[in-house]
């Protein structure tokens, strides 16, 4: 597989680390002999037809940037590479942008138009343009995979699709943001105010310096949109979600809920007709009452009942594993196609 990797933040760097450490395992166990023909970040891209060494790329990125690699050819137009290089797949690990979905949207669209399969962990482009991108991918006969956009390393999308196999999914409810869940858990367990719990989350690295995307509920809105589209077939976009965050949650409200055997959690809800994100109460023994930075998603089916998956919803190594999972899935699709010829 000849791959173009765009985005060298925490997730992109974690992927490079895994490719360096696990190359033989991926090749021998899954048949994934990934060759990086281009790697790009916001400063430009390095290309090499015979393949770039992941460890050396990672070292260069951490040292002085891709230009310092001293191997391959440098360009300041990464997007233009997609139509020029001999490649099979685009791996998109660019930051999430919910305003216009860029640069993820343009990378994904260009890759699809040029016949490349796509793996993305960037939520913005999908949340804003999911129906259009899925239709374009189907029309062009390419595989578009995005398991890391919801739940990080937790295979929430695959789990949900499996729950709906031979059954009918009626509703999806999820705790989909680790930052807000950590804040609410601390308010619940220690009596901290929202501001104090947020400050602690920032010091520990659970929350960004600007936590707006998380605490406003918009990150959860992106994820429930993607889940609703892929698992329930809703054909929705981010603008269809009614969103309320946790900024106005008071510690007294959290404490009162606990006294009644309830927990306040920021939930994303999709039932095939509506999409909503808001703080709600669940029973303290409900599988959705997860603590700390954990995520949890419950899929409610007509015949088999409710099924819940929990796990770490973010993190560089965790999300990088989702990229590898999607690469394996694409490999299986392409091998199956060849076997039918």
PEMO-V179887 format. One record per residue. N is the residue number from 1. RES is the residue in three letters. OMEGA is omega in whole degrees, -180 to 180 (* if undefined). D_CENTER is the distance of its C-alpha to the mean C-alpha in whole Angstrom. Layout:
# PEMO-V179887
N_RES_OMEGA_D_CENTER, N_RES_OMEGA_D_CENTER
This chain:
# PEMO-V179887
1_UNK_176_22, 2_UNK_-170_22, 3_UNK_169_19, 4_UNK_178_18, 5_UNK_176_15, 6_UNK_-178_15, 7_UNK_-178_13, 8_UNK_172_15, 9_UNK_-177_14, 10_UNK_-178_13, 11_UNK_180_10, 12_UNK_179_12, 13_UNK_177_15, 14_UNK_178_14, 15_UNK_177_14, 16_UNK_179_17, 17_UNK_-180_18, 18_UNK_179_17, 19_UNK_179_19, 20_UNK_-174_22, 21_UNK_-170_22, 22_UNK_-175_22, 23_UNK_-177_23, 24_UNK_178_26, 25_UNK_-180_24, 26_UNK_180_21, 27_UNK_-174_24, 28_UNK_-176_27, 29_UNK_-174_25, 30_UNK_-178_22, 31_UNK_-180_24, 32_UNK_174_21, 33_UNK_-173_23, 34_UNK_176_21, 35_UNK_-180_23, 36_UNK_180_21, 37_UNK_175_23, 38_UNK_175_22, 39_UNK_-175_20, 40_UNK_169_19, 41_UNK_-176_18, 42_UNK_-179_19, 43_UNK_-179_23, 44_UNK_-176_23, 45_UNK_173_23, 46_UNK_179_25, 47_UNK_176_26, 48_UNK_-174_28, 49_UNK_-178_29, 50_UNK_176_29, 51_UNK_178_26, 52_UNK_178_25, 53_UNK_-177_25, 54_UNK_-179_22, 55_UNK_180_24, 56_UNK_176_26, 57_UNK_180_23, 58_UNK_179_21, 59_UNK_180_25, 60_UNK_180_26, 61_UNK_-177_22, 62_UNK_-177_23, 63_UNK_-175_27, 64_UNK_-179_28, 65_UNK_-174_25, 66_UNK_179_25, 67_UNK_-178_28, 68_UNK_-177_30, 69_UNK_180_29, 70_UNK_-180_32, 71_UNK_-179_31, 72_UNK_-178_30, 73_UNK_-179_30, 74_UNK_175_28, 75_UNK_178_28, 76_UNK_179_26, 77_UNK_-178_25, 78_UNK_-177_22, 79_UNK_-179_21, 80_UNK_-178_25, 81_UNK_-172_24, 82_UNK_179_22, 83_UNK_-175_25, 84_UNK_-174_28, 85_UNK_170_26, 86_UNK_-177_27, 87_UNK_-179_23, 88_UNK_-171_21, 89_UNK_173_18, 90_UNK_174_15, 91_UNK_-175_12, 92_UNK_178_10, 93_UNK_-180_9, 94_UNK_-178_11, 95_UNK_177_10, 96_UNK_178_9, 97_UNK_-176_13, 98_UNK_179_13, 99_UNK_180_17, 100_UNK_177_17, 101_UNK_-177_14, 102_UNK_0_15, 103_UNK_-174_15, 104_UNK_-176_12, 105_UNK_-179_14, 106_UNK_177_17, 107_UNK_-178_16, 108_UNK_-178_14, 109_UNK_180_18, 110_UNK_180_20, 111_UNK_180_19, 112_UNK_-179_19, 113_UNK_179_22, 114_UNK_174_23, 115_UNK_179_22, 116_UNK_168_20, 117_UNK_-174_17, 118_UNK_167_13, 119_UNK_179_10, 120_UNK_172_7, 121_UNK_180_4, 122_UNK_-171_6, 123_UNK_-170_6, 124_UNK_-178_10, 125_UNK_-180_11, 126_UNK_-179_10, 127_UNK_-178_11, 128_UNK_-171_14, 129_UNK_-174_15, 130_UNK_-177_14, 131_UNK_-179_17, 132_UNK_-179_19, 133_UNK_178_16, 134_UNK_179_16, 135_UNK_180_20, 136_UNK_179_20, 137_UNK_179_19, 138_UNK_-179_21, 139_UNK_-178_24, 140_UNK_178_23, 141_UNK_178_23, 142_UNK_179_19, 143_UNK_177_16, 144_UNK_-178_13, 145_UNK_-173_10, 146_UNK_-175_7, 147_UNK_-179_6, 148_UNK_178_3, 149_UNK_180_2, 150_UNK_176_5, 151_UNK_179_6, 152_UNK_-180_5, 153_UNK_179_8, 154_UNK_-175_10, 155_UNK_-174_10, 156_UNK_-177_10, 157_UNK_180_10, 158_UNK_179_13, 159_UNK_-180_15, 160_UNK_179_15, 161_UNK_178_16, 162_UNK_178_19, 163_UNK_-179_20, 164_UNK_179_21, 165_UNK_-177_23, 166_UNK_176_26, 167_UNK_179_26, 168_UNK_178_25, 169_UNK_-178_22, 170_UNK_-172_23, 171_UNK_174_21, 172_UNK_178_17, 173_UNK_-176_17, 174_UNK_165_14, 175_UNK_-165_14, 176_UNK_-180_11, 177_UNK_-177_11, 178_UNK_-179_13, 179_UNK_-179_15, 180_UNK_180_17, 181_UNK_177_17, 182_UNK_-179_19, 183_UNK_-179_21, 184_UNK_178_22, 185_UNK_-180_23, 186_UNK_176_25, 187_UNK_-179_27, 188_UNK_-172_27, 189_UNK_-174_29, 190_UNK_-177_30, 191_UNK_177_31, 192_UNK_172_30, 193_UNK_178_29, 194_UNK_-177_26, 195_UNK_179_27, 196_UNK_179_28, 197_UNK_177_25, 198_UNK_179_23, 199_UNK_178_25, 200_UNK_179_24, 201_UNK_178_20, 202_UNK_180_21, 203_UNK_-178_23, 204_UNK_178_21, 205_UNK_177_18, 206_UNK_-179_16, 207_UNK_177_16, 208_UNK_175_17, 209_UNK_172_20, 210_UNK_-174_19, 211_UNK_-171_17, 212_UNK_-177_18, 213_UNK_-179_14, 214_UNK_-171_14, 215_UNK_177_17, 216_UNK_-178_18, 217_UNK_-176_16, 218_UNK_176_14, 219_UNK_177_10, 220_UNK_179_11, 221_UNK_176_13, 222_UNK_-175_10, 223_UNK_180_8, 224_UNK_175_11, 225_UNK_180_12, 226_UNK_178_10, 227_UNK_-178_11, 228_UNK_180_14, 229_UNK_-173_14, 230_UNK_-175_13, 231_UNK_-179_15, 232_UNK_179_18, 233_UNK_-173_18, 234_UNK_-177_19, 235_UNK_-175_18, 236_UNK_171_17, 237_UNK_-175_16, 238_UNK_-178_15, 239_UNK_180_19, 240_UNK_-175_20, 241_UNK_172_18, 242_UNK_-168_21, 243_UNK_169_19, 244_UNK_-179_21, 245_UNK_-176_20, 246_UNK_-175_21, 247_UNK_-176_24, 248_UNK_180_27, 249_UNK_-179_26, 250_UNK_-179_30, 251_UNK_178_30, 252_UNK_178_33, 253_UNK_179_31, 254_UNK_-179_29, 255_UNK_180_32, 256_UNK_178_34, 257_UNK_-179_31, 258_UNK_179_31, 259_UNK_178_35, 260_UNK_-180_34, 261_UNK_-178_32, 262_UNK_176_29, 263_UNK_177_26, 264_UNK_179_24, 265_UNK_174_20, 266_UNK_-174_18, 267_UNK_167_17, 268_UNK_-175_15, 269_UNK_175_18, 270_UNK_-180_18, 271_UNK_-180_21, 272_UNK_179_22, 273_UNK_-177_24, 274_UNK_175_22, 275_UNK_-177_19, 276_UNK_172_19, 277_UNK_-180_18, 278_UNK_173_20, 279_UNK_179_22, 280_UNK_177_24, 281_UNK_173_26, 282_UNK_178_25, 283_UNK_-176_28, 284_UNK_176_27, 285_UNK_177_27, 286_UNK_178_25, 287_UNK_179_22, 288_UNK_180_20, 289_UNK_-180_22, 290_UNK_-177_20, 291_UNK_174_20, 292_UNK_-176_19, 293_UNK_-180_15, 294_UNK_171_15, 295_UNK_174_13, 296_UNK_178_14, 297_UNK_176_14, 298_UNK_177_18, 299_UNK_-178_18, 300_UNK_-177_22, 301_UNK_-175_24, 302_UNK_-171_27, 303_UNK_-175_29, 304_UNK_176_27, 305_UNK_-176_26, 306_UNK_180_23, 307_UNK_-176_21, 308_UNK_174_18, 309_UNK_179_16, 310_UNK_178_15, 311_UNK_178_13, 312_UNK_-175_12, 313_UNK_-178_9, 314_UNK_180_8, 315_UNK_-178_10, 316_UNK_-180_11, 317_UNK_-179_12, 318_UNK_-178_10, 319_UNK_177_7, 320_UNK_177_10, 321_UNK_178_11, 322_UNK_176_8, 323_UNK_178_9, 324_UNK_178_13, 325_UNK_179_12, 326_UNK_177_11, 327_UNK_177_14, 328_UNK_-180_17, 329_UNK_179_16, 330_UNK_177_17, 331_UNK_-180_20, 332_UNK_178_21, 333_UNK_-177_21, 334_UNK_177_23, 335_UNK_179_25, 336_UNK_179_26, 337_UNK_-179_27, 338_UNK_-177_29, 339_UNK_180_31, 340_UNK_-179_32, 341_UNK_*_34
